[in-house]
Amino acid sequence: MVVLLWIINLLSPLVFIGSVVYFAFGDIETWTLIAGGGAALLGLIIGFTGWAETVPPRWFWVKSNVDLLGSRVGTALSYALKFFLIPAGVMGIIEIIGML
């Protein structure tokens, strides 16, 4: 799970750039948004389950227990957004390669 989270965080800037290109210059298709919604649900689940992998050991905590619980939801939502942008990012990368 840690390797999967690391790979997702490593590739997310590239996917974000591709999705910006797709939403700005491409023909937005319905299937891309539907696939993004399904991927967002998967990202939400991975965010909730993978949150424990991203929390530092107890001696590095600088937040209270309430702040740590709040960041679990924030982590899940950030992974949901990253997963939502994957189909659009792939289409944007294809368009970038097509322009070359």
C-alpha positions as CSV (number, residue, x, y, z in Angstrom):
1,M,0.0,0.0,0.0
2,V,2.9,2.4,0.8
3,V,4.4,1.8,-2.7
4,L,1.0,2.5,-4.3
5,L,0.6,5.8,-2.4
6,W,4.1,6.8,-3.3
7,I,3.6,6.1,-7.0
8,I,0.3,8.0,-7.0
9,N,1.9,11.0,-5.3
10,L,4.9,10.9,-7.7
11,L,2.7,10.8,-10.8
12,S,0.0,13.2,-9.7
13,P,1.7,16.4,-11.0
14,L,2.0,14.9,-14.5
15,V,-1.7,13.8,-14.4
16,F,-2.7,17.2,-13.2
17,I,-1.0,18.9,-16.1
18,G,-2.5,16.5,-18.5
19,S,-6.0,17.0,-17.1
20,V,-5.6,20.8,-17.3
21,V,-4.7,20.5,-21.0
22,Y,-7.6,18.1,-21.6
23,F,-10.2,20.4,-19.8
24,A,-8.8,23.5,-21.5
25,F,-8.2,22.4,-25.1
26,G,-9.9,19.0,-25.5
27,D,-13.5,18.0,-26.3
28,I,-14.8,17.0,-22.9
29,E,-16.6,13.7,-23.2
30,T,-19.1,12.3,-20.8
31,W,-17.4,8.9,-20.4
32,T,-14.3,10.7,-19.1
33,L,-16.3,12.3,-16.3
34,I,-18.1,9.1,-15.5
35,A,-14.8,7.2,-15.3
36,G,-13.4,10.0,-13.2
37,G,-16.3,9.6,-10.8
38,G,-15.8,5.9,-10.5
39,A,-12.1,6.4,-10.0
40,A,-12.8,9.1,-7.3
41,L,-14.8,6.6,-5.3
42,L,-11.8,4.2,-5.5
43,G,-9.6,7.1,-4.5
44,L,-11.8,7.9,-1.5
45,I,-11.5,4.3,-0.3
46,I,-7.8,4.2,-0.8
47,G,-7.5,7.6,1.0
48,F,-9.3,6.4,4.1
49,T,-7.4,3.1,4.3
50,G,-4.0,4.6,3.3
51,W,-4.3,7.5,5.8
52,A,-2.5,5.4,8.5
53,E,0.5,5.0,6.2
54,T,1.0,8.8,5.9
55,V,0.7,9.7,9.6
56,P,4.1,10.2,11.2
57,P,5.1,8.3,14.4
58,R,3.7,9.6,17.6
59,W,6.8,11.5,18.7
60,F,6.6,13.7,15.6
61,W,2.9,14.7,16.1
62,V,2.4,18.4,16.5
63,K,-1.3,18.3,16.1
64,S,-4.0,17.4,18.6
65,N,-6.1,14.2,18.2
66,V,-8.9,16.2,16.7
67,D,-6.6,17.7,14.0
68,L,-5.4,14.2,13.2
69,L,-8.9,12.9,12.7
70,G,-9.7,15.9,10.5
71,S,-6.8,15.2,8.3
72,R,-8.1,11.7,7.6
73,V,-11.0,13.2,5.7
74,G,-8.8,15.7,4.0
75,T,-6.4,12.9,2.9
76,A,-9.3,10.8,1.5
77,L,-10.7,13.8,-0.4
78,S,-7.3,14.6,-1.8
79,Y,-6.9,11.1,-3.1
80,A,-10.4,11.2,-4.5
81,L,-9.5,14.3,-6.5
82,K,-6.2,12.8,-7.7
83,F,-8.1,9.7,-8.9
84,F,-10.8,11.8,-10.5
85,L,-8.3,13.5,-12.6
86,I,-6.6,10.3,-13.9
87,P,-8.9,9.7,-17.0
88,A,-8.8,13.3,-18.0
89,G,-5.0,13.4,-17.4
90,V,-4.4,10.4,-19.6
91,M,-6.5,12.0,-22.4
92,G,-4.6,15.2,-22.0
93,I,-1.3,13.5,-22.2
94,I,-2.5,11.8,-25.4
95,E,-3.4,15.2,-26.8
96,I,0.0,16.7,-25.8
97,I,1.7,13.8,-27.6
98,G,-0.6,14.3,-30.6
99,M,0.4,18.0,-30.9
100,L,4.1,17.1,-31.1
